[in-house]
Amino acid sequence: MTQAAAPIVRNVDARHRYEILVGEVTAGFTAYRDREGQRVFFHTEIDDAFAGQGLASVLVQEALSHVRASGKRIVPVCPYVAKFLKKHEEFTDLTDPVTPEILQWLETTLAR
C-alpha cells in the first residue's frame, strides 16, 4: 500500500494566497490582501475532490503560522478562518477584529 503524499502549504505572494498541494495538485487555497502590517484573509476554498480530509484546517494553520513568523497580524474576514481562530487560541495574540473600515478597504482593493 502506498503512502499518500503529505500536503504541502506554500505562500504564492503574487496571487495573494496560500495554496495547499496534495502531490502535484492544488487542492485549495486561502486568499488574502495585506494592509499596513495586517494580512486580511477573505476567502478559503478546498476543491470538492479533496473535501472532508481536514485540508482546510492544515492550510489555515500553516498560513497563520507563516503570518506569525512574518510579524504581521491576522484579520479574519473569511468565515472559515474566523471559525478556525475560535478553536485555536494560540493565534489570539495576533488577531485583529474585523471592522467596517477593513471591510470597506477590502471591497475597494478587490474591485481594482
C-alpha positions, -999 to 999 in steps of 0.1 A, spaced: 0 0 0 15 34 -10 15 62 15 -3 94 2 19 124 -1 17 148 28 0 180 19 23 210 13 13 246 20 30 274 1 26 311 0 20 324 -35 25 360 -29 20 371 -65 -15 356 -63 -22 368 -27 -29 334 -14 -16 303 4 -22 271 -16 -23 235 -3 -9 209 -26 -16 172 -25 11 156 -47 12 179 -77 -24 190 -74 -35 223 -59 -63 211 -35 -73 245 -22 -63 280 -11 -69 308 14 -68 342 -2 -56 374 15 -46 411 10 -20 429 30 -29 462 47 -5 481 69 11 452 88 -21 431 86 -29 401 65 -66 402 58 -79 367 50 -112 369 30 -118 335 13 -108 299 18 -117 271 -6 -110 234 -9 -117 216 -42 -147 192 -38 -124 162 -48 -104 169 -15 -133 177 8 -136 160 42 -98 153 46 -91 182 70 -71 201 44 -87 235 52 -75 232 88 -40 222 77 -39 251 52 -51 278 76 -29 265 105 2 268 82 -9 302 68 -14 317 102 19 303 114 36 319 84 18 352 93 32 350 128 67 343 116 65 373 92 55 397 120 21 406 106 -13 405 122 -44 385 112 -77 399 102 -103 370 97 -129 383 73 -132 348 59 -158 328 79 -136 297 79 -106 315 92 -127 332 119 -141 298 129 -106 282 130 -94 310 153 -122 304 178 -108 268 182 -71 277 181 -65 303 208 -27 302 202 -33 328 174 -54 352 196 -24 374 204 -20 384 167 -57 386 156 -73 420 150 -110 425 148 -129 428 115 -141 465 114 -163 484 89 -131 502 78 -114 470 69 -144 457 51 -146 489 31 -109 488 23 -111 451 12 -141 458 -10 -122 487 -27 -90 467 -30 -107 437 -46 -127 459 -70 -94 471 -86 
